[in-house]
Amino acid sequence: MGILSGNPKEEPLHYGEVFAIWTNLVMNNGLIAAYQTFYNHAGDDELKGLIEECVKSMEEENKQIEKILKVNAVGLPPAPPARPDARLEDIPVGARFNDPEIGAALAKDSAAGLVACSKVMGESIREDIAMLYGQFHTAKVQIGAKILRLNKSKGWLVPPPLHHFPGKG
């Protein structure tokens, strides 16, 4: 039996897996703090609900990946402190993120998260890590669809130039 046969959880992580998982945790920690700030700036209730869903999803990811890092004796990165709640009215108008900017940031982060999960899935040699990131990917697809739907329904989506075939309106 080779070192990479049997129970995947007993196989060592390779350096790429360690780096990817650790980086995922760093990014999630930063995004959670940023999204807490976005929540304070958001005026739209649907947007606030979606921000909360994104934060909860990243916190759940963090629980799972922190456990993997700890089991494999990898130190956890520092996390910024939670952002305090603030009233939108207390934030000066010129200093506020507006709802379309927040919606665009969520969409950008969602797309980047899909790419990152795909990369980990493709580079992993441990099946459990690849499967875990497959689950994260699926969750991000679902949230990404909600972000797109919200951005479109609110008129916040700025589409690229649309291509029309001659004769098709």
C-alpha positions as CSV (number, residue, x, y, z in Angstrom):
1,M,0.0,0.0,0.0
2,G,1.2,3.4,-0.9
3,I,1.0,6.6,1.2
4,L,-1.9,7.8,-0.9
5,S,-4.1,4.8,-0.6
6,G,-6.8,4.0,2.0
7,N,-8.6,6.6,4.0
8,P,-8.1,10.1,2.5
9,K,-8.3,11.7,5.9
10,E,-5.2,9.8,6.9
11,E,-3.3,10.9,3.9
12,P,-1.0,14.0,4.2
13,L,-2.1,17.2,2.6
14,H,0.3,18.4,0.0
15,Y,1.7,22.0,0.2
16,G,-0.7,23.2,-2.5
17,E,-3.7,22.0,-0.5
18,V,-2.4,23.5,2.7
19,F,-1.8,26.9,0.9
20,A,-5.2,26.8,-0.8
21,I,-7.1,26.0,2.4
22,W,-5.2,28.5,4.5
23,T,-5.7,31.2,1.9
24,N,-9.4,30.4,1.7
25,L,-9.6,31.0,5.4
26,V,-7.7,34.3,5.2
27,M,-10.0,35.5,2.3
28,N,-13.2,34.4,4.1
29,N,-12.1,36.2,7.3
30,G,-11.5,39.4,5.4
31,L,-14.7,39.1,3.4
32,I,-16.7,38.5,6.5
33,A,-15.4,41.8,8.0
34,A,-16.0,43.6,4.7
35,Y,-19.6,42.2,4.4
36,Q,-20.4,43.3,8.0
37,T,-19.4,46.8,6.9
38,F,-21.5,46.4,3.7
39,Y,-24.4,45.4,5.8
40,N,-24.1,48.7,7.8
41,H,-24.1,50.6,4.5
42,A,-26.9,48.7,2.7
43,G,-30.3,50.3,2.5
44,D,-32.2,47.5,0.6
45,D,-33.6,44.8,2.8
46,E,-33.2,42.0,0.2
47,L,-29.6,43.0,-0.2
48,K,-29.1,42.9,3.6
49,G,-30.6,39.4,3.7
50,L,-28.2,38.3,0.9
51,I,-25.2,39.7,2.8
52,E,-26.2,37.8,5.9
53,E,-26.5,34.6,3.8
54,C,-23.1,35.2,2.4
55,V,-21.6,35.7,5.8
56,K,-23.2,32.6,7.2
57,S,-22.0,30.5,4.3
58,M,-18.4,31.7,4.8
59,E,-18.6,31.1,8.6
60,E,-19.7,27.6,7.9
61,E,-16.9,27.1,5.4
62,N,-14.5,28.4,8.0
63,K,-15.6,25.9,10.6
64,Q,-14.8,23.0,8.3
65,I,-11.5,24.3,7.0
66,E,-10.3,25.4,10.4
67,K,-10.8,21.8,11.6
68,I,-8.8,20.4,8.6
69,L,-5.9,22.8,9.3
70,K,-5.9,22.1,13.0
71,V,-5.9,18.3,12.5
72,N,-2.9,18.8,10.1
73,A,-1.1,21.0,12.6
74,V,-1.3,24.1,10.4
75,G,-1.5,27.4,12.3
76,L,-4.6,29.5,11.7
77,P,-4.2,32.9,10.2
78,P,-5.4,35.9,12.3
79,A,-8.9,37.2,11.7
80,P,-10.0,40.8,11.8
81,P,-12.4,41.7,14.6
82,A,-16.2,41.6,13.9
83,R,-17.4,45.0,12.7
84,P,-19.8,46.8,15.0
85,D,-23.4,47.5,13.9
86,A,-24.0,51.0,12.6
87,R,-27.1,52.9,11.5
88,L,-27.1,53.9,7.9
89,E,-28.2,57.4,8.8
90,D,-25.1,57.9,10.9
91,I,-22.8,57.2,7.9
92,P,-22.2,60.4,5.9
93,V,-23.7,60.2,2.4
94,G,-20.4,60.8,0.6
95,A,-18.7,58.1,2.7
96,R,-21.3,55.3,2.1
97,F,-21.1,52.4,-0.2
98,N,-24.3,52.4,-2.2
99,D,-26.4,49.4,-2.9
100,P,-25.4,48.9,-6.6
101,E,-21.7,49.0,-5.5
102,I,-22.3,46.4,-2.8
103,G,-24.2,44.2,-5.3
104,A,-21.3,44.4,-7.8
105,A,-18.8,43.6,-5.1
106,L,-20.9,40.5,-4.0
107,A,-21.0,39.4,-7.7
108,K,-17.3,39.8,-8.2
109,D,-16.5,37.9,-5.0
110,S,-18.9,35.2,-5.9
111,A,-17.2,34.7,-9.3
112,A,-13.8,34.7,-7.7
113,G,-14.9,32.1,-5.1
114,L,-16.1,29.8,-7.9
115,V,-12.8,30.0,-9.6
116,A,-10.9,29.4,-6.3
117,C,-13.0,26.3,-5.5
118,S,-12.5,24.9,-9.0
119,K,-8.8,25.4,-8.6
120,V,-8.6,23.5,-5.3
121,M,-10.8,20.7,-6.7
122,G,-8.4,20.3,-9.7
123,E,-5.2,20.4,-7.6
124,S,-6.3,18.2,-4.8
125,I,-5.1,14.6,-4.5
126,R,-7.1,14.0,-1.4
127,E,-10.6,13.0,-2.4
128,D,-12.2,14.5,0.8
129,I,-10.7,17.9,0.1
130,A,-11.8,17.8,-3.6
131,M,-15.3,16.8,-2.5
132,L,-15.4,19.5,0.2
133,Y,-14.5,22.2,-2.3
134,G,-17.1,20.7,-4.6
135,Q,-19.7,21.3,-1.9
136,F,-18.4,24.8,-1.4
137,H,-18.6,25.4,-5.2
138,T,-22.2,24.2,-5.3
139,A,-23.1,26.6,-2.4
140,K,-21.4,29.5,-4.2
141,V,-23.3,28.7,-7.4
142,Q,-26.6,29.0,-5.5
143,I,-25.6,32.2,-3.8
144,G,-24.2,33.6,-7.1
145,A,-27.5,33.0,-8.8
146,K,-29.3,34.9,-6.0
147,I,-26.8,37.8,-6.4
148,L,-27.4,37.9,-10.1
149,R,-31.1,37.8,-9.8
150,L,-31.1,40.6,-7.2
151,N,-28.7,42.8,-9.2
152,K,-30.9,42.3,-12.3
153,S,-34.3,42.9,-10.5
154,K,-33.0,46.0,-8.8
155,G,-31.6,47.5,-12.0
156,W,-28.0,47.4,-10.5
157,L,-26.5,45.1,-13.1
158,V,-24.4,47.0,-15.7
159,P,-24.2,44.7,-18.6
160,P,-21.4,44.7,-21.1
161,P,-22.3,45.7,-24.7
162,L,-24.9,43.4,-25.9
163,H,-24.4,41.7,-29.3
164,H,-27.4,41.5,-31.6
165,F,-27.4,39.4,-34.7
166,P,-28.6,41.3,-37.8
167,G,-32.3,40.6,-38.2
168,K,-32.9,39.4,-34.6
169,G,-34.0,42.7,-33.1
